[in-house]
Amino acid sequence: MIEIVLFTPEIPQNTGNVARLCAGTDTRLHLIEPLGFSLADRYLKRAGLDYWPHVKLSVWPDLQAFLDSRDGTGRLVLTTSGNRGHQGTPYHLFAFRPDDVLVLGPESKGLPESLLTTGHAAVRIPVTQNVRSHNLANAASILLYEALRQLSALPE
């Protein structure tokens, strides 16, 4: 089923909120180091509250280690910001698949250009010119729930 990858996340509260999202949807969460915080960070734990025992969490030393573990399974769906000039498919027009892996970049800069040009699928959440992008946790929620909706996999 759908999985989420946070590539070098920087803000513990965002990661905690994504972890809570994953616990609430039974979605595997992968964190790619370096992290901008410690996993023992009180803000991280506070954002996830008492849901941490229910998070299917994997931490990887780098993106290549994560990719090597996949053996080619699952399509990487990279998230882009339309205001950065990356024109991924608007998420609501994208056909999600059950083996998709949603990859979100660090809050301050998004995914690196080198990754965005690898030919993987790319989606974006349309925004007005008033903002660069949505908050990481909000973006993960929007994308995950749309994917689950399309796949008729929403929790009851």
C-alpha positions in Angstrom: 0.0 0.0 0.0 1.0 3.7 -0.2 4.1 4.7 1.8 5.5 8.1 2.7 9.1 9.2 2.6 10.3 12.4 4.3 13.6 13.2 2.6 15.9 15.0 5.2 13.0 16.7 7.1 14.1 19.7 9.2 11.2 20.5 11.6 10.3 18.0 14.3 6.7 19.2 14.7 6.1 18.5 11.0 7.6 15.0 11.2 5.6 14.3 14.3 2.4 15.4 12.6 3.2 13.2 9.6 3.9 10.3 11.9 0.4 10.8 13.5 -1.1 10.9 10.0 0.7 7.6 9.2 -0.5 6.0 12.4 -4.1 7.0 11.7 -4.0 5.5 8.2 -1.7 2.5 8.8 0.8 4.0 6.4 4.5 3.1 6.5 6.8 6.2 7.2 10.4 6.3 6.0 12.8 9.1 7.2 15.9 9.8 5.2 18.8 11.2 7.1 20.3 13.6 7.9 17.4 14.7 10.0 17.2 18.3 11.3 16.4 17.0 14.8 16.8 14.0 17.1 14.2 11.3 17.1 14.2 11.9 20.8 13.2 15.5 20.3 10.4 16.5 22.7 8.7 18.5 19.9 8.7 15.5 17.7 7.2 13.3 20.4 4.7 16.0 21.4 3.4 16.3 17.8 2.9 12.6 17.6 1.5 12.4 21.1 0.7 8.8 22.1 0.6 7.5 18.5 4.3 6.7 18.1 3.9 3.0 19.1 1.5 2.7 16.1 3.9 4.2 13.5 5.5 1.8 11.1 8.8 3.8 11.0 12.0 3.1 9.1 15.0 5.4 9.2 17.6 5.3 6.4 21.1 6.8 6.4 20.6 8.2 2.9 18.3 8.0 -0.1 20.4 5.3 -1.8 20.1 2.9 1.1 16.3 3.4 1.0 16.2 2.8 -2.8 18.5 -0.3 -2.5 16.0 -1.8 0.0 13.2 -1.5 -2.5 14.5 -3.8 -5.2 12.6 -1.8 -7.7 9.3 -2.2 -6.0 6.9 0.8 -5.8 6.8 3.9 -8.0 8.4 7.0 -6.5 6.0 9.9 -6.6 8.0 13.0 -6.1 6.4 16.2 -4.8 7.2 19.5 -6.4 6.2 23.1 -5.9 4.6 24.7 -9.0 6.0 28.0 -7.9 9.6 26.6 -8.0 9.1 26.0 -11.7 8.7 22.2 -11.4 5.6 21.2 -13.2 4.4 17.9 -11.7 0.9 16.7 -12.4 -1.7 18.4 -10.2 -2.3 15.8 -7.5 -6.1 15.6 -8.2 -5.4 14.7 -11.8 -2.7 12.1 -11.0 -3.6 8.4 -11.1 -2.2 6.9 -7.9 -1.3 3.2 -7.7 -1.3 1.0 -4.6 2.5 0.6 -4.7 3.2 4.3 -4.8 5.8 5.9 -2.5 5.1 9.6 -1.8 8.4 11.4 -1.4 8.4 14.9 0.2 11.4 17.1 0.6 12.8 19.2 3.4 10.7 22.2 4.4 13.2 24.9 3.4 14.1 23.8 -0.1 12.1 20.8 -1.3 13.5 17.9 -3.1 16.9 18.3 -4.8 16.9 19.1 -8.5 19.0 15.9 -9.2 16.2 13.8 -7.8 13.5 15.7 -9.7 15.1 15.0 -13.0 15.4 11.2 -12.6 12.2 10.5 -14.5 10.1 9.3 -11.5 6.5 10.5 -11.4 6.0 14.0 -10.0 2.9 15.6 -8.5 2.2 19.1 -7.1 -0.4 20.7 -5.0 -1.6 23.8 -6.8 -1.3 27.0 -4.8 -1.7 30.7 -5.6 1.3 33.0 -5.9 0.7 34.1 -2.3 2.7 31.1 -1.0 5.6 29.0 -2.2 4.0 25.7 -0.9 2.0 24.1 1.8 3.3 23.1 5.1 5.0 19.6 4.9 2.5 17.9 7.2 -0.4 19.5 5.4 1.0 18.5 2.0 1.5 14.9 3.1 -2.1 14.8 4.4 -3.5 16.1 1.1 -1.6 13.7 -1.0 -2.1 10.6 1.1 -5.8 11.1 1.5 -6.3 11.7 -2.2 -4.3 8.5 -3.0 -6.3 6.5 -0.5 -9.5 7.9 -1.9 -8.6 7.0 -5.4 -7.7 3.5 -4.3 -10.8 3.0 -2.2 -8.5 2.4 0.7 -9.7 5.0 3.2 -10.1 3.8 6.8 -13.7 3.2 7.8 
